[in-house]
Amino acid sequence: MGKIIDKFSIIKKFKKYLVRDNELSQTILKNVLMSFGVRVGSIVVGLLLVPITLGYVSPAEYGIWLTVSSIVSWLSFFDIGLANGLRNRLSESNANKNVNESRKYVSTTYAAIGAISIFILLLFFISNHFFDWQLILNVYNINNKTLQLLFLVVVTSFCIQLTIGVINSILLALHKAALSGFMIFLGQAGVLVGVYLLKLFCQPNLLYLFIVLTSIPIIIITIASIILFRTDLQYVKPSVKYVSRKHLKSIFNLGGAFFIVQLGALVLFQTDNFVISKVLGPEAVAEFNIAYKLFSLTTMVSFIILTPYWSAYSDAWARKDFIWMRKNLQIIRKIWLILSFCNIALYLLAPFLYKIWIGDTIIISSKVSFAMMIYSIVITFQASHNYIINGLGKIKLQMYLMIFAAILNIPFSFYLGGIYGIPGVIYANVFFMGILGITFYFQLNYLFKTNNA
């Protein structure tokens, strides 16, 4: 009984330490707790989606979906950093309670990203039939016309999501990270139901699968946006009359740097499927992604905690609350250490978890699991400092490092992948993530020291 009381006292003490009678900390705590509930649902849905999808199409076809969707996601950098620029600018204007400025930032971002999306779609529609996707993807069991159609479906849906997805940046900037996560969860749940119905009533068909996977999240986000702009977010509802060239310039001044960072992140995070498909074939992509999904359990926890901190640090930096920033940085670093031990435990349990999850459909080697464990530890360390730096808007050094990483990552991944297979591709990312994480660690220490935090 005494041990139970002690445990509750520890929890109470930790909660009191985290909140510190500070409204910003309370907002973060509220978002983190709510996000955990939403993300647990997302994790369950994501885990269920893999075996259901593999029950509808073959591992090779599932690998094609993963590769195509990851390639198309490369187009995300065409928002030229405007979504992240909006996130910081809107956090600042909201902290200063300037509603008119906030609405101008929101309206301008929607207009700019909408125009970019239309341009991307038209350009791809014209150029798509010139691509030999069989050669590019190293896939020859599906004819090129079908692959072109699949890419058109994914690119069209992506362009729509690029525009309507601005709502997520708005919610994050206004300290409503949990609500943003809930919208994503609803989209995933809808996809799970859709794929399950395909499995029950339709013969295996990649086109049907692509349509379900891409269209349902669009429907959910569109409905949610309409509801939010009529209720809680009515004061920042976008309107053509609030579109401003001056505010576009303000967003782009910061967003331009974010654009370079996004481009580097694109190479680091979104090229693995392509490299593995080219070096080892689409079946290996499925093995890589299943291991990635398992170890993303800890990275998801990290991102749940870190997501509200981005905008919170923008808010605190605008108000020069350096004491709060330093105290919360120490909390974030302690959380990373705890999650690192969780990654080790996950590696030890991995064979048992794979067996329960996917049975013998795909065999995941221990070397792949070990490499993914190291990757998860390193990426959460990097993110623990990167999210704060993004919130402060001090990303010039990050921009140069991302250029360096973007140039070297793909050839390094091909080289290590050719020698060590899937683990080699993972270790290439670990190398660059490690450099970034160590640099950001010292950069934050310097920023707080020079501001007498």
Residue pairs with C-beta under 8 A, 6 or more apart in sequence:
15 29
17 331
18 25
18 29
18 331
19 25
19 26
19 29
20 324
20 327
22 324
24 312
24 315
24 316
24 321
24 324
25 324
25 328
27 175
27 308
27 312
28 175
28 308
28 309
28 312
28 328
30 178
31 175
31 176
31 177
31 178
31 307
31 308
32 304
32 305
32 308
34 178
34 181
35 177
35 178
35 181
35 304
35 307
35 308
36 301
36 304
38 178
38 181
38 182
38 185
39 181
39 185
39 300
39 301
39 304
41 185
41 189
42 181
42 184
42 185
42 188
42 300
43 297
43 300
45 185
45 188
45 189
45 191
45 192
46 188
46 293
47 293
47 357
48 192
49 188
49 191
49 192
49 195
50 290
50 293
50 357
50 358
51 357
51 358
51 359
51 361
52 192
52 195
52 196
52 199
53 62
53 65
53 195
53 209
54 62
54 286
54 358
54 361
54 362
55 199
56 195
56 198
56 199
56 204
56 209
57 65
57 204
57 206
57 209
58 204
59 283
59 286
59 361
59 362
60 141
60 281
60 282
60 283
60 286
61 204
61 206
61 209
62 286
63 273
63 277
63 281
63 282
63 283
63 284
63 285
63 286
63 289
64 137
64 139
64 142
64 150
64 206
64 282
65 206
65 209
65 210
65 213
66 273
66 285
66 286
66 289
67 137
67 273
67 274
67 277
67 282
67 285
68 137
68 147
68 150
68 151
68 154
68 210
69 154
69 213
70 270
70 271
70 272
70 273
70 274
71 270
71 273
71 274
72 151
72 154
72 155
72 158
73 158
73 266
73 270
74 266
74 270
74 271
75 120
75 155
75 158
75 159
75 162
76 158
76 162
76 262
76 266
77 259
77 262
77 263
77 266
78 116
78 120
78 162
79 113
79 116
79 162
79 259
79 262
80 116
80 252
80 255
80 256
80 259
81 252
81 254
81 255
81 256
81 257
81 258
81 259
81 260
81 261
81 262
82 109
82 112
82 113
82 251
82 252
82 255
83 109
83 113
83 165
83 166
83 168
83 169
83 255
84 169
84 254
84 255
84 258
84 262
84 390
85 109
85 251
85 252
85 253
85 254
85 255
85 256
85 258
86 105
86 106
86 109
86 166
86 169
86 170
86 173
86 251
86 255
87 169
87 172
87 173
87 310
87 311
87 314
88 173
88 254
88 311
88 314
88 390
88 391
88 393
89 105
89 247
89 250
89 251
89 254
90 102
90 105
90 106
90 169
90 170
90 173
90 174
90 236
91 173
91 174
91 311
91 314
91 315
91 318
91 391
92 314
92 315
92 318
93 101
93 102
93 105
94 102
94 173
94 174
94 315
95 314
95 315
95 318
95 319
96 318
99 235
99 236
101 247
102 235
102 236
103 235
103 236
103 237
103 238
103 239
103 242
104 242
104 243
104 244
104 247
105 247
105 250
105 251
106 166
106 170
106 236
106 237
106 238
106 242
107 238
107 239
107 240
107 241
107 242
107 243
107 244
108 242
108 243
108 244
108 247
108 248
108 251
109 166
109 169
109 251
110 163
110 166
110 238
111 238
111 240
111 243
112 248
112 251
113 162
113 163
113 166
114 163
116 162
117 159
117 160
117 162
117 163
118 159
120 155
120 159
120 162
121 155
121 156
121 159
124 151
124 152
124 155
125 152
128 148
128 151
128 152
128 155
129 148
131 148
131 151
132 144
133 139
133 144
133 147
133 148
133 151
134 140
134 142
134 143
134 144
134 147
137 147
137 277
137 282
138 277
138 278
138 281
138 282
139 147
139 277
139 282
142 206
146 206
146 207
149 207
150 206
150 207
150 210
153 207
153 210
153 211
153 214
154 210
154 214
157 214
157 215
157 218
158 214
160 218
161 217
161 218
161 221
164 218
164 221
164 222
164 225
165 221
167 180
167 183
167 221
167 224
167 225
167 228
168 180
168 183
168 184
170 233
170 236
171 177
171 179
171 180
171 228
172 180
172 307
172 308
172 310
172 311
173 311
173 314
174 233
174 236
174 311
175 308
175 311
175 312
175 315
176 232
177 307
177 308
177 311
179 228
181 304
181 307
183 220
183 221
183 224
184 217
186 220
186 224
187 216
187 217
187 220
187 221
188 217
190 216
190 217
190 219
190 220
191 212
191 213
191 216
191 217
194 212
194 213
194 216
195 209
195 212
195 213
198 205
198 208
198 209
198 212
202 208
229 236
229 237
229 238
230 237
254 393
257 395
257 396
257 399
258 390
258 395
260 399
260 402
260 403
261 390
261 395
261 398
261 399
261 402
263 402
263 406
264 399
264 401
264 402
264 403
264 405
264 406
265 402
266 406
267 405
267 406
267 409
267 410
268 402
268 405
268 406
268 409
268 429
268 432
268 433
269 429
271 409
271 410
271 413
272 288
272 413
272 425
272 426
272 429
273 285
273 288
273 289
275 410
275 413
275 414
275 417
275 425
276 284
276 285
276 288
276 417
276 422
276 425
277 284
277 285
278 414
279 414
279 417
279 418
279 421
279 425
280 417
280 421
280 422
284 421
284 422
286 362
287 362
287 363
287 364
287 365
287 368
287 422
288 368
288 422
288 425
288 426
290 354
290 357
290 358
290 362
290 364
291 350
291 364
291 368
291 369
291 372
291 422
292 372
294 346
294 350
294 353
294 354
294 357
294 369
294 372
295 343
295 346
295 369
295 372
295 373
295 375
295 376
296 376
297 346
298 339
298 342
298 343
298 346
298 376
298 380
299 376
299 379
299 380
299 383
301 339
301 342
302 335
302 336
302 339
302 380
302 383
302 384
303 383
305 332
305 335
306 332
306 383
306 384
306 387
307 387
309 328
309 332
309 387
309 388
309 391
310 387
310 388
310 390
310 391
311 391
312 328
312 391
313 325
313 387
313 388
313 391
313 392
314 391
314 392
314 393
316 322
316 324
316 325
317 325
317 391
317 392
317 393
322 448
322 451
322 452
322 453
323 453
325 388
325 448
325 453
326 448
326 453
329 388
329 444
329 448
332 384
332 388
333 384
335 384
336 380
336 381
336 384
339 377
339 380
340 377
340 380
340 381
343 373
343 376
343 377
344 373
346 353
346 373
346 376
347 369
347 370
347 373
350 364
350 366
350 369
351 366
351 369
354 364
365 422
367 421
367 422
367 423
368 422
368 423
368 426
370 423
371 422
371 423
371 426
371 427
371 430
372 426
374 426
374 427
374 430
375 426
375 429
375 430
375 433
378 430
378 433
378 434
378 437
379 429
379 433
381 437
381 441
382 433
382 434
382 436
382 437
382 440
384 437
385 437
385 440
385 441
385 443
385 444
386 398
386 436
386 437
386 440
388 444
389 395
389 398
389 440
389 443
389 444
390 398
392 447
394 443
394 447
397 439
397 443
398 436
398 440
401 435
401 436
401 439
402 436
405 432
405 435
405 436
408 432
409 428
409 429
409 432
412 428
412 431
413 424
413 425
413 428
413 429
415 424
415 428
416 424
416 425
416 427
416 428
417 424
417 425
417 428
418 424
420 427
447 453
